[in-house]
Amino acid sequence: MADKNYLDNFWPDLKAAHELFDSILQSQRERESESQENHGKEYPEHVPLETLEAGIKSRRYIQGVLSVNKHRAQVEAFVRLQGASNKEKDLKTDILIYGTKARNRAIHGDVVAVELLPQSEWKGRIAALCENETEEKTSGEAHSEPMPTGRVVGIIQKNWRDYVVTFPSKEESQSRGKNAQKVLVTPWDYRIPKIRISTHQAEALQDFRVVVRIDSWESNSMYPNGHFVRVLGRIGDLEGEIQTILVENSISVSPFSEAQMGEMPVVNPEKPWKVTPEEELKRVDLRDSHLVFSIDPKGCEDVDDVLSIAMLPSGNLELGVHIADVTHFVAAGSYTDMEARARATTYYLADRRYDMLPAILSANLCSLLGSVDRYAVSVMWELEKTSYEIKKVRYKRTIIRSSYKLVYEAAQALLDGDLTAAADIPELKELDENTRKQKLDELVWAIGKLTDIARHVRAKRDSCGALELEGVEVQVQLDDKKNINDLVPRQPLEVHETVAECMILANHWVAKKIWESFPHQALLRQHPPPRQEFFSELRECANAKGFSIDTRSNKSLAESLDRAVDLSDPLVNKLLRSMATQAMSNAAYFSTGSCPEEEFLHYGLALDKYTHFTSPIRRYADIVVHRLLLAATSKEDKAGPRETLFGNKELEELSRHINNRNRAAQHAQKQSTELFQCMYFKDKDADRDESCTADGIIYSVRTNGVLVFVPRYGIKGAAYLKNKEGLVLSRCSTGKCEWKPGSLQRSSSRITSTPTTGDSVTLNLFDHLTVQISVQSLRCHADTIRLQITSCKPYKTSALELAQSSHICKTNLVREVTKTVEEAQLAYDRAKTKVIDEEYEEYRQTKGASLYQLLEEIKDLALLDVSADCGA
């Protein structure tokens, strides 16, 4: 039976399916018709795959991944090299693909084969700012020096996905060609070319974000052909824009299925969860023998790590890191496991999160809360009592009961000798005075000893070149209902470092253990040394301030950054560290069977082996590592058959998947934050609203403008010194800036605007200036923040105050926009269905005061994972 007849006979009411079928059928017909009518070639034919493979082996062609520059999508793309073919050619940089013709129908993300052009035809990067310039990781080619340039001769692997597009407006659609069913739609992602689709719904879909798929791209067509899939939502609506971000990052997260929830333990007041006798026999019981406690942000409810420290009879110390035993509840190959593997991570957006595991685990049974029994996987070290050198280490499945659920501020106060903080520790309140004093003395000793050990561990890593790169920390102020009132600057506390160092230590020792037991199938995390050319802008910027940055090793880089301090402006060091972060390679998971041991190094942490073990609630990699560790210990203990583990090939494929999902999660989080920034400023009058004017600091100089960091909002963006009309910035007598005819002169660290009349303007790297923030509304793409220089003088507050207030309003604006949108939506829903507040909240996957929990979890993750800045 034909597909059309099948739909008509059995599914006549599935309107979306009929529309999808018609779109695909029309696309096929148009492709066949176009092929017959147009025999002219827009692009050369691709070289056959067999010829490509032979050419790569013979080193005629070079294999790599096409990466289109989103800021100059019509002109610049680069091929990021992969495979062995480039090594013999001694290429130390990417290959420039200049213009769309040279791409030969390859799309961003495709694996391609490239032929190098003669050196006389090589080109350089464009050094000018462009319309949607923000920030990109470049190799520092600011002066357009020629670089290896090539053309795509064939596509080895197409990495096409779903694309979000916008249909032409009514005005644009009136100029369409003879066949009104053919429509050129514009992708949300600048890097993707326009797509030709066939649909009867073009006019009805003009105001919506729509998902399409590419079917083909023939050599005689300027554009790829595709078909309509589904509608996401109206342009500009919060939910539609959030869905756009999810689709663009290939994030598909549905509520957990009945089958997955059916695997979860049943927990209710009538049947509370408890430790089973069988598990008591298998595990080391630490409930009565060890002082176990957690140190977390205020209000944290999902505690996946706790610490312990004890004096052994020998006089030595025992340090313990205890992590929630997620694998006890998530069996390998189960429905929950397969879903967690597919998600790979918890996805954090600016106003919500999508959990990797059901809440019964992440917020209950796998949360190591105070005064309740929990299963854990523990790493325990015996340390020499004075030098803290590690004598031995044990890896055990344990039963724990956390004695205290401390917040960072209380732990720091006790560390500083302020015993009044004990009044804020609930577990001490009900005790009699003698018992309370005894328990408090034990706790103060434990926190002090843990901190002393952490200092020792950190000093050891520092001596090997561990990097401290730029991160942001804020403290959330809540009202009685746990709604966010404000965010205030929080100075880093030493207990943050204490917890972080313990987590790093556990990850490091677990990495060594699983590699020793499974040298060809262990999941580790590597952070390769950065390519030196990526440091060129950092070195130039530092030189402009009189600092010298040595990038030959992680140790020399760390020492150089420590010395690069401008006492009059703390933001200088922050920006230099931020530039160092931008130059870093991405940390990635890998299988030890696919990589030589000398490449296992974690550059940022200065460790020879590293993995992720401490957050199995949020990362699937940690679940894999837990299974490897438990298999290694059961092999030693001869405790029966060990769990089936991934082989090297399977693990390498899984590593690629997890790395891909981690990148998607990072991009989605960044894009959602930018969305809220734009929504915050969009309805404000930039000329009248004081919140739209702020202090900025220049961190890069281009041929037609500068890149500026606005500390108050955490925004980075372009500020032009020459506008579209060719006018340049001039300073008038009032100190304000205006546009006049003139010219620009630029060097590596400064740019001068010389108008034909009026005063010239010279801007240097790290100069403070006043910028006005507005939003450029774009129908087909994401809205963008626009920065306009209004004065060459700093704006009101000092650099020190601005440094301290970094990112306060950035998160406040998320709160404000979320509140406004939710109130509007709630009012609309109430008018239609009269649902109550509690039911309204059900649309989220994450329950409760979600934004507060989100921010706390992000801070928690940053501590456990050191920070994305150093590639951990």
N, C-alpha and C positions, 0 to 999 in steps of 0.2 A: 504494500500500500504506500502511495506517495506521501511524503511528509505533510504536504498541504491538506490532502484528504484526511489523514490521520488527525490533524488538529481540528479540521472542520467537523469530523464525525464524533470525536471523543472529547474534545476540549473546546467547544465553541465559545465558552465564556471567558477563556484565558486571553484577555485583550493584549496584555503585555507580550505573551508568547507569539501571538499572531503578528504583532508589530515587529518583533525581533526577527521572525522568519521572513517577513516581507522586506525588511531592511537588508538582510543577508542576500536574499534572492535578487533584489534590485542591484546590490553592489556587484554581484557576479555578472549580471547582464550588462551593466555599464562597463565592466572591465573587458568583457568579450567584445562589446561594440566599439570601445575605444581602441582596442588592439587592431580591429579591422580597419578603422577609419584613419588612424594615425600611425604611419609607418616610420615617421621621423624619430630619431633617438635623442632623448633629452640627456641620457647618461650612457656611458659605455657599459657593455654587458659584463657581468661578473665572471671572473675566472673560475672554472669548475673546481669543486672541492678537492678532487684528487691532485690537480695541478697546484692548488694552493699549498697542500700538505707537502708536496715535493719541493715547492719553492721555499717553504719555511725551513725544510731540512737542509736545502742547499744554500740557505742564507740570502737568497734573492729577495724574499719577502720577510716582513717582520710581523709577528702576531702581538696583538694587544687589545685593550678595551677602549672603545671610543667614548670620550668624555667631552661633551659640548660645553663651552663656556656660556653660562646662562646670561651673562651680562653682554655678550656679543655673539648671540646664537647664530646670526647669519654669516658671520665671518670666521670665528675662531672655534676650533675643536682640537683636541689633543688625543693622541693614542698613548695610553699608559701601558708601558711594555710589560709583557709576561712571557714566560717560557724561556728557552735557552737561545733562541735565534738572535736576540739582541746582544748577547755577551761577546760574540765574536766580532760584532761591528763596533764594540767599544763605545756604545751610546750611553751617556750618563744622564740623559734628560728625556723628557717626553718628545714625541714627534708632533709638530704642528700640522694640522690639516686646515688649509686656508681656503675658505669659501665652501658653499654647499656642493658645487660641482665635484670638488675633490673628495667629498664624503661619499659620493656615488651611492646614494640611497641608504647608507647606513644610518641607524638611529641611535641616539644616546644610550649607552649600555651594551650595544652589540659587540661581540668579539669579532675583530676584523683582521684582514691581512693587508699590510701597507707596503707600498713600494716607495723607497726614498727618491726624491727628486735630485737632480744634479746640484751641487753646492751653490752654484751661481744663481739658482732659483729659490734658495732658502729665504725665508722671511722672519720677521720678529714679532713679538707681541705688541699690541697697541697700548700705548702708555696713558692715553686720555681716559678720564671718567666718562661713563655713558649713562643713559637715562636711569637704569635700574641698578646702578653700582652700589654695592654695600661693602662686602668684604669677601675675599676669596683667598684660598691658599695658592700662592704663586711661587715660582722659583726665583722671584726677585728681578725678572727681566723688565725693569722699569724703563730702560733706555732703548727698547726695541732692537736689541742686538739680534742678529740672525741666529736662528736655531734650526736643528734638523727639521726639514719640511718634506711631507710626502703626500701620497694620494691613496685612497682605499681602492684595492683591486678586487676584493671579494669579502663576503661575510661568512665567517666560520660558524657562528652561532648567533641567532636572533634572540634578543632578550626583550621582546615586546610584552606589554602588559596592558591592563586597562588604563585608559587616559581620560581625564576630566576635560571637557571642552565647553566652549560657548558658541552658540549659533550667531550668525550675523544679525545685527540690529535691523530694524525695519528699513532704515535708510540704506544700509549696505545691501540688503537683500533685493532691493529694487534694481540693482545693477547686475543681477545674476544673468548668466548666459541663456541660451535658447532652451535648455532643459531645466526647468525650475526645480526638478527633483534632486538635481546634483547640487550639493551645498558644501562649501569649504568652511569647516569649523576650525576654531582657533584653540589649541590646547592651553590649559592653565599653566603648564610647565613651558617656560620660554625655550627650552632645549629641544622640544619636539616640534617638527614641522606641521603646518596646517594639514588637515586630513580631509579628503573628499568622501562624503557619505551620500547615500541616496535615501531620502525619507519624505513622507508626505506631511510631516509634523513641524517643519522648519519654523513656520510662523508662530505656532503655539508654544514652541520651546525657546523663544528668543530671550526670555527672562530667567532661564534656569541653567544651573550647572548640570551637565549631562555626561554620562559615561559612554565612551565608544571604544571599539577595538579595531586595530589595523588588520586587514586581510592580506594585502599584497602591495608591492610597489614595483610596477613594471618600468622597464628602461625607457619607454616612450611617454612616461607621465611625469609631470613636474612634481606631483604630490602623491602620497600613498592613498590607497583606497581602503575604506573601513565601513563599519556598520554601527548603528545605534544599539545600545544595550539597555540603559535605564536612566531615569531622572533621579538626581540627588536632592535638589532643593532650589529655592530661589536664590538668585545672585544677591549677596550681601547679608542673607539671613545667617545667624550664628550656627544653627544646626547644619544648614547646607554647606557652609564653609568648613565646618569641622569634618563632615563626611567627605568633602573634597580632599582634605589633608590625609584622611585615612586611606582613601582610594589611591591617591598619588604615591603613597608609601606602601601600597599593597598590604595594608593592615585590614584584615577581615576578622572581627571578633564578635561572635554571637554569644548570647547567654549560654551557660553550661547546660548540656543536654540532660535529659532524664537518665540516660544510660550512665553518664559521668556522675551525676548526683547520686545514682543508685549505688555507686561504689563507696560513697562516703559513710562513715560511722553515723549511726543514729544517736543524736545527743539531745536530750530534753530534760526538764526538771525531774520528770518521773524516772528517767533512765540516764543519769549523768555518766560521763566517761570516766573510767578508772583503769589503773595499771592492772594487767592480767597476771595471774600466777605464772603462766608460761614465760612471759617476758621478764619477770623477776628472776627466773632461773638463768636466762640468757644474758642478762645485763649486769653491769657493775652498778650497785646501788649507792649513790652519793648523797641521798637525802638527809641522812643524819650525821654524816662524817665531814661534809665540806660546807664552808660558808660560800654560797653561790649568790651572786647578785647581778642585776643589770644596771647599766647607765645609759639613759636614753633621753630624747627631747621630751618636754612637757606634753602630756596627753597622748603619748605613743601607746598604741594598743596592740600592735603586732611586733612582738619582741622575738627576734630570731637568733639572738646571741646573748649569752651570759658569761660572766667571768668568775674565776675563783683563785684564791691564793692561800696557801697553808704552809705551816712549818712542819717538816718531817722529823721523825725521831732522831735522825742523823744530824739534824741542825740545818740541813739543806732546805730549799724551798720547793714547793710544787705549784706551778702556774697552770691553770686550766682555762681553755676556751671551749665552750659548750654550745653546739649549734643544733637547732631544731632538726629532729630526725624525720624529715619529710618522706624519705623513701620507705619508711615503715607503713605509711598510709597510701603511697602511690607506687603500686607494683609495676615493674617493667612490663610494657606491652599492654597495660590496661587502657581503658578508654580515657581516663584522666591523664595518664602518662602520654598518650598519643596527642591529646589536645595541648598539653603543656609543651610537648616537643614542637608542635606546629606554631604555637605562639612564641615560644623560646624566651620570652621576657614579659614582665609587666610593662604595659605602655602608659607613660605618664604624659598627659596633655596639660595645658595651662589651667583647666578647670575641672578635670576629671581623670580617672585612671581606668584601665582595663586590666584586670588581674590575670595572672598566669594560672592560678589555682583557685578553686572555689573558696569562698569566705569561711566555711566551716573549718578549713585547714589554716588559711593564712591569718585569720583573726581569732582563732580559737585553739584547736588542738595542737597546732604547730607554733603557737605563740607562747613563749616561755615566761608566762606571767608570774607574779609573786604569789607564794603560798599555795601553789597547785602543783600536782605531780605531772611531769612531762618526760617524754622520751627525747634523748639527745644523742648526738654523735660528738664525742669529746676528744680533744687533743690535750694531753697533760705532759708537761716537761718537768723533770727534776733539774733544779738550778743550783749551782754552787752558791753558798749563802752570802758571800760578799762580792765576788766578781760577776755573779749571775751567768757564768758560762754553763751551757747546756750539757748535762751529764747523760741523760737518757730521755727518751720520749715514748709515750704510750698513746695508742689510738683505740678507743673503746666505744661500744654502744653502752649508754648509761641511762639511769633514771635519776632525775634531778628535781629539786624543789627550791626555787629561787626564794631567798630570804628577804631581799629588798628589791624594790623597783625604784631606783634612784633617778632623779633628773640631773642633768649636767650641772646646773647651777648649785644644787645642794652638794653634789660630790665635790665640786671645786671649792665650795666654802669649807667643807670638812678638811680638804687637802690644805687649805690656807690656815687652818687652826680655828676657824669660826664655828664653835660648837653650837651656837644658837640655831644653825641650820637644821639641827636634829628635830626641832619643833615641826618641821615640814615633812618629816619622814613618817608616814602613817604607821609603819610596822613597829615603831618605837613608842607610840603614844600611849598604848594601853598597859605598858609594863610598869612594875613598881620601880622605885628610884634606883635601887641597887642593881637590879637586873638590867635596867635601861642603861646605866653607866657602864656596866660590863659589856653589853652588846655594842654600845657606841664606841668604846675603846677598841673592840675587835674590828669594827667597820672602818674606823679612822686608820688603824694600822694597815688594814688590807688595801685601802685606797692609796695610802702613801707608798706602800711596798710595790703595788702595781705600777704606779707612776714612776718610781725609781727604776724599775725593770724596763719600762717603756723608754725612758731616757737613754738607758744603756743600749737598747736595741736600735733606737733611732741613730745614736752616735755612730754605731757600727756601720749602718747603711750610709750615713753621711760621709764617712771616711772612704766609702767605695764609690761615691758620686751620685747619691740619690738626689733627685730634683724636687724643689719646692716651687710649683708653678702657681699661677694666679687663680684663686677661687673666691667665691662670694658666700658669706654667711649672714643670715638675718635671723632675728628673733621675732616670733609671732606673739602679739598681745591679743588676748581673747576677752570677750565679755562673758557673762554668766551662762549664756547658752552656747558657748564655744564658737561663736561667730568671730571672724577676724575684725578687730578694732583698728589695729595699726601694725606696722612693722618698724622695729627700731634697730639701729646698728648694734651688732653684737661683736665684741672683741673675741677673737679665738681664745678658748679656755684650754688649759693644759690637759684637762681630762679628755678633750676631744682627741688630742694626740695619743693619750694613753690607750683609749679604746681602739683607735685606728692602728696603732703599732701592734697591738695584740692580734687584731684581725690579719694584718699583713704577715705576722709571724706564723699564724696558723695556716694561711694560704701557702706560704713558702714551704713549710715542713710537709704539708699534705702533698704538694707537688713533688717533692723529693721522694716521698714514700710510694706514690702510685707509679712514678717513673721507674723506681728500682724494681717494683714487682711486675710491671707491665711496660717494659722499655719500648715496645713497638705499638702500643695501643692505649697510651695515657693521654688524657685531654689536659693540655697546659695552655698558658697564655703568654704570648711573646709580645715584646714591644721593641721593634727593630730600631737601630740608631737612625736618626733623621738624615736625609740627604743634605750635604753641606750647602748646596746652592739655595736651599730653602731658608738658610740663615742669613742670606745676604742683606735683606731689608732690616733685620734685627741689628746686624753689625753696623749698617749705615746710620740707623737711628741712634744707636748708642754713641757712635762717633760724634754725631751732631751735638751731643751733650758732654763730650769729653770722656766718655767711658769706652773701655776696650772689652769686647766680649770674645772670649776664647771658646770656640765650639768644637774643638778637636775631640773632646770626650765629655761624657756626662758630668764627670767630676770637675773638669775645668769650666764647663758651662755653669754649673751650680755655684762655683766660687765667684765667677765673673758677675753673675746676677746678684749675688749677695753684696758685692762691692758697688754695684751701679745704683747708688742711692743719692737722690737729690734732696737734701734736708729741707729745702724751701718748697718742695712739691712732691709729696708721696705718690702722686699718680704716675710720675715718670717710671718708677720701678714697677708699678702695677702693669703699665702698658708694655714695658720691656718683657716682663714675664708672660703677658698675654701674647706678644709676638713670638716668644719662644714656644708657647703652647701651639700656636698656629703652624709653626715649622715642624712640629712633631709628626712622626709616623703614627698611624693608627695601631693601637694594640689589638691583637686578634687571637682567637682560639685556634689551636692546631692539634693534629695527632702526632705524637712523637715518632711514629713510624714513617712519617712523610717529611721529616726535617732533620738535618744533622745537629748533633748536640751543641755545637758551637753557636747555633742560631737560636737556642732556647732563651737567650738573655732577655730580661726585662730592663730596658734602658732607663726608664723613668724611676723605677724603684731600686735600681742597682742590685738586682738579684739574678743569680744564674738560672733559677727555676721558679716559676710562679704559676698559680692557677686560681680558680675561684671556688671556694668551699663554704664561705660564710653566709651566703644568702640564697639558700635553696627555695625559699618561698617565692622569690622574685626572678630567679634565673635558672633556666633549664640546665645550663652548663654545670651549675653547682650540684644538681641532682645526679648528673652523670658522674661527677667527681666523687660524690658520696658513695655511689655504687662501686666505683673503682676502689675506693679506700676500704670499704667493707669487704670486698672480694679479696683484697690484699691481706687484710687481717685474718679473714677466715682461712685463707691458704696457709698462713703461718700457724694458726691455732689448730689446723686440720679439723675444722668444725663442719665437716660435711661438704657436699657439692656447692660450689660457689655460683653466684648468679651469672647467667649468660651475659657476656660483655660484647660491646661493639668491637669488630675487627678494625684494622687500620683503615681500610678503604671506607667502610661505613662511617667510622669516626671522622675521617677527613671530610666526607660529604656533610655530616652533621655539623661540623665546625663551620663550613662555608654557610650553611643555612643559619646558624646562630649568629655568625658575624653579620650576615645580611640583615637579619631581623634587628640586631642591635643598632646598626646604622639607620634602619628605618625608624626605630624608636627615637633616636637622637634627632633625626630630621623632623619628625612629627612634633616632638616637643618644642623644637626651635620655631617651627612654622606656626604652631598654635600660640606661642608667646608673641610672635610678631603680629598675628591676627588680633590679639587683645590689645596690643599697643596701638594698632591702627584704629580699632573700635573706640578706644579711649579718647583719642585725639580728633576723631573724624567729625564730630558734631560741635567742636569748640571753635570759637572765633579766634584765630591765631593772633590777630591784631589787638584784641581786647583782653583775652584770657591770659592772666599772668603765668599760669601753669604751662603755657605753650612756649615760653621763653626760658632758656636755661644756659648754663655754662657748658662749654665744650672744650676738648683738648685735641689738638691735631696729632694724628699718629701716622699719617702717610701723606706724601706730596705727589701729585700727578701733574700732567701737562696743562690741564684746564681747571684744576681745583684741588681740594684736599679731602682726606677722609678724617672724620671727626668722631670722637667718643664722647657721649653725653652721660656722665656718671650718675646724674640724678635718676635717669630712667634705664640705664644700662643699654642705651641705643648706640649703634655704630652706623654711620651713613655718610653719603657724599655731600659736600657743600661746594658749589660751583663758584669760580671766580670769573667765568665767561658764560653768558646765557645763550639761549638759542638764537637770539638776534645778533650775536657777535659782540654785545656790549660787555665791558669788564667792570669789576667792582671798584668803586672809588669811595674815598672817605670825605664826607662833607664837614663843614665847620662845627657842627654839633657833635661830631664823633660818630654819628650813624653812617651807614654805608648806603650807596646808591649805584645805579648802573649808568655807565657813560661809554662812549667810544674810546678805544684804546688797545693796548696789547699786553701780553703776558710773557714773562721770562721766568724759567724754572731751572733750579739745580736740584741735586738729590735731597737737600734738606730745607729748601726754602722756595717760595714762589712770590714774584713781585707783579702786581697789577699796576700798569702805568697808563692812566687815562689821558686823553688829549687835553682835558682841562680838569683842574681839581687835584687833590693830593693823591699820591700813589699809595698803594697798600702792599706791605711786605709781611708775609706770614712764614714763620719758622716751625719746624717740628717741635711739638710739645708746647707751643703757644696756647694760651687760654683765650677764648673769644666768646661772644654771645651769639647764640643761634636761636632762630625761631623754628618751631616744630609744626609741621602741617602734614596732611595726608594727601597723597596722590591717589585718587580713586580710579581704578582700572577695571573696566567691564569684563575683560577676558582673563585677567590674571589677578593674583592677590594684590590688594592695596599695599602701598609702600609709604614709609615715612620719608618726608622731604625735610632737609635742613637748609635754612637760608641764613647766611651770615648777616647780622644786623649791626654788629659793632665789633671792632677788633680788640676791644677790651674785655676782661673777664666779667662775668655776670654776677654782680652783688657779692655772693658768699665766697669765702676763701677756698683755695684748693683743698686745704685740710678738711674743712667742714664738708665739702663736696665728696671727698674720698670716703669720709665716714658715713655719709648718707647714701652711698652707692646702692642702687637697686631698691630703695625703700618704696618709691612710688611705682616702680615697675610691677611689684606684686599687688600693691594697692589698686592699680588700674585693672588688674585681672579681677580682683574682688568687686570693684565698682561695676565693671561691664557685666560680669556674671550676675550680680544682683539685679541690675537693670533688666537684662534679658529674661532672667527667670521670673521677675515680678510681672513683666509684660505677658510672658507665656502663661503664667499661673492665672492671671486675670482673664486671659482669653479662654483657658480651659474651664475655669469656674463658670464663666458665662454660658459655656456650651454644655458642660456635663456636671457642674457643681461638685467636682471631686474635692476631697479634703487634702490638706497639706501632706499628710503622711502618704497618701496614695500617689500624689504628684511626684514625690521623691522616688517612687519605684522605677521611673524610667532609667535611672542610673544603674550601672552594674555595681558600683561601689556605694555602700550605704553610709549614712551619717554625715557629719560635717566635712564633706568631701574635700573642699579646698584646703582646709586646715590640715587634714590628715595627709593630703597630697604633699604639702610643703614640708611637713615634718618628715615624711618618708623620703623625700628627695634629699633632705639634709642628712638623714640617717644613711641613705645609700651612698652619699658623697663621702661620709666618714668611713663606711665599711670598704668602699672600693677605692679609697684614697682620693679619687676625683678623676673625672674624665680628662681633666687638663693634663695629667701626666700619663695618660694612656693606660691606666690600670685596668 
